[in-house]
Amino acid sequence: MVRRLGRLLVAVVAVVVLLVVGFVVSAKTTFVAELEPVQEVAADAAVDVRWSYDEVVLTPSAGGSTVGLVFLPGAKVDPLAYAYKLAPLVEGGVTVVIPRPLLNFAIFDPRPFDAFTSVAPGVETWFVGGHSLGGVKACQYAGGGEVAGLVLFGSYCAGDASSLAVPVLSLWGSNDGLSTPADIEASRAQLPASAEFVELPGASHAQFGDYGLQPGDGDTTTTDAEVRAAIAAALIPFVTAGG
């Protein structure tokens, strides 16, 4: 009996180890940023790009930025994949910090909000946002009293956030197969009544970034350039006006 229990324990431990190793390996395999959008941002004279494995920091070339956005990537998405879609905000004078979450899953990241804002000490007012699971984590930071507003891209809060004391902007794609229109509609009750919802007609889940196709997503019927313009049209006034 003791031998059987010993063998069973060894087998259970082996399975757990394999599951953990498998998860870590999977987490490290990210959706890679597409090259052309990144090159376009790099060539943008109005945007300074500071990139490392840990984060992407986009600052206005003109300097003097006092407003910033910490933007959390979706699960397993390379932070650089959001640079193109967020660059118009930087052109408008806003600093953007896109950190790489722990194990590429923002929801598991235990770091405090100031771990991200410390890379841009000149910024006085911070917004927080995120795509997909990154938005779920952003909701948690939004309740901490350190941010001026919350931005959701194809995302929603995991629980009741209707008492949030900051403005909320929720952008969603009509063709999103992962954070579906039905999911977004259901999320309205979890956000403050003042939350602003903006539909991006024809946009899919992956079009909030630039990392190619994503399993389970819907088919897009719009272009990345149109999605970028729609994001900018809603996001720039929201952030620059202080929410």
C-alpha angles and dihedrals in degrees: 000000000000091000091050092050089048092052090046091051091050090050092050092049090048092052092048091049091050091049092050093047091047092051093048092048091048092048091053091054101084137184099259122228113253114248104228098055090048091050090051091054091046089054093048107111091201094059129065113203124204111182134181134151090267101050150350116230118193117189133175110261089222090063127211096102113163098166124069144178125213105204121193118209126234119258112303093351119139109245090227089065090077098051096091095049092047098041094091088061089055090049085057091059103268126128115227124201118191109185126195105241124224108283087355090283112109092196089067096047111113097187120121119246094254090063086074100037094051091078089068105041094169093067114098103181122047133194123190127214144155149182122245108320087005087064091052089057091044088060089060093052091046090065094054098083095243101099137069097212147352126240123194125193111193089333147100139196118276094226142011109317096159091118095059109134095210132079116265130208118192118190116189137176121233090216096044108136096188106041091030126199087252090055091050092048090051090050093062091083090053093057131064115280088244093060114127117227119197122187120213102206114225095003122138129209095261093050091077083076136020108249105111129250124346125208113254094018125130126250115269121230097184136062129257089241091056091048090049091051092048092050091050093048092057102031103047098058091041094055101033091049090053095254 
